[in-house]
Amino acid sequence: MLANTPSADRTILINGLTLIALGLSIFLLDTWSNLFVKTFVGLFWGSYILVLNGPALVRATRVIKRANAKQHSINQHLSNREGRTPGY
């Protein structure tokens, strides 16, 4: 079994907790619609999504960074072969 692949039980648990939290936040926003509650619910969902998707975001950022570095070195190599200065 792969370490990065979540099991079916864990996925069901995460989805269940997400639905419960979403229901509670809709209830809170419907009942007490002041700035404090809106801010709290927004921060909660922002941090929740960041915690769940944070590792994937870090991996995606690293892949993009590597691809950009590779493209930069290819462009620099081609410009050196043509006798031009990099940046033109």
C-alpha positions as CSV (number, residue, x, y, z in Angstrom):
1,M,0.0,0.0,0.0
2,L,1.3,3.4,-0.9
3,A,1.9,5.9,2.0
4,N,0.6,8.9,0.0
5,T,-2.6,7.3,-1.0
6,P,-5.4,7.8,1.6
7,S,-7.4,4.8,2.5
8,A,-11.1,4.6,1.7
9,D,-12.0,4.9,5.4
10,R,-9.9,8.0,5.8
11,T,-11.5,9.6,2.7
12,I,-15.0,8.8,4.0
13,L,-14.0,10.3,7.4
14,I,-12.7,13.5,5.8
15,N,-15.7,13.9,3.6
16,G,-18.1,13.3,6.5
17,L,-16.3,15.9,8.7
18,T,-16.3,18.3,5.8
19,L,-20.0,18.0,5.3
20,I,-20.7,18.4,9.0
21,A,-18.5,21.5,9.2
22,L,-20.1,22.9,6.1
23,G,-23.5,22.4,7.6
24,L,-22.5,24.1,10.8
25,S,-20.9,27.0,9.0
26,I,-24.1,27.5,6.9
27,F,-26.2,27.4,10.1
28,L,-23.9,30.0,11.8
29,L,-23.9,32.3,8.8
30,D,-27.7,32.0,8.5
31,T,-28.3,32.6,12.2
32,W,-25.7,35.2,13.2
33,S,-24.7,37.2,10.1
34,N,-22.2,39.6,11.7
35,L,-18.7,40.4,10.6
36,F,-17.1,38.3,13.4
37,V,-18.9,35.1,12.4
38,K,-18.2,35.7,8.7
39,T,-14.5,36.3,9.4
40,F,-14.3,33.2,11.6
41,V,-16.0,31.0,9.1
42,G,-13.8,32.3,6.3
43,L,-10.6,31.7,8.3
44,F,-11.8,28.2,9.3
45,W,-12.5,27.2,5.7
46,G,-9.3,28.8,4.4
47,S,-7.2,26.9,7.0
48,Y,-9.1,23.7,6.5
49,I,-8.6,23.7,2.7
50,L,-4.9,24.7,3.2
51,V,-4.3,21.8,5.6
52,L,-6.0,19.3,3.3
53,N,-4.4,20.5,0.1
54,G,-1.1,22.0,1.5
55,P,1.2,19.1,0.5
56,A,-0.2,18.9,-3.0
57,L,0.3,22.7,-3.3
58,V,3.9,22.3,-2.2
59,R,4.5,19.5,-4.8
60,A,2.9,21.5,-7.6
61,T,5.0,24.5,-6.7
62,R,8.2,22.4,-6.8
63,V,7.2,20.9,-10.2
64,I,6.6,24.3,-11.7
65,K,9.8,25.6,-10.3
66,R,11.8,22.7,-11.8
67,A,10.0,23.2,-15.2
68,N,10.8,26.9,-15.2
69,A,14.5,26.2,-14.4
70,K,14.7,23.6,-17.1
71,Q,13.1,26.0,-19.7
72,H,15.4,28.8,-18.6
73,S,18.5,26.6,-19.1
74,I,17.2,25.5,-22.5
75,N,16.6,29.1,-23.5
76,Q,20.0,30.2,-22.3
77,H,21.7,27.3,-24.1
78,L,20.0,28.2,-27.4
79,S,20.8,31.9,-27.1
80,N,24.5,31.1,-26.4
81,R,24.6,28.9,-29.5
82,E,23.2,31.7,-31.6
83,G,25.7,34.2,-30.3
84,R,23.2,36.4,-28.6
85,T,23.3,37.6,-25.1
86,P,20.7,36.1,-22.7
87,G,17.8,38.3,-22.2
88,Y,17.2,39.3,-25.8
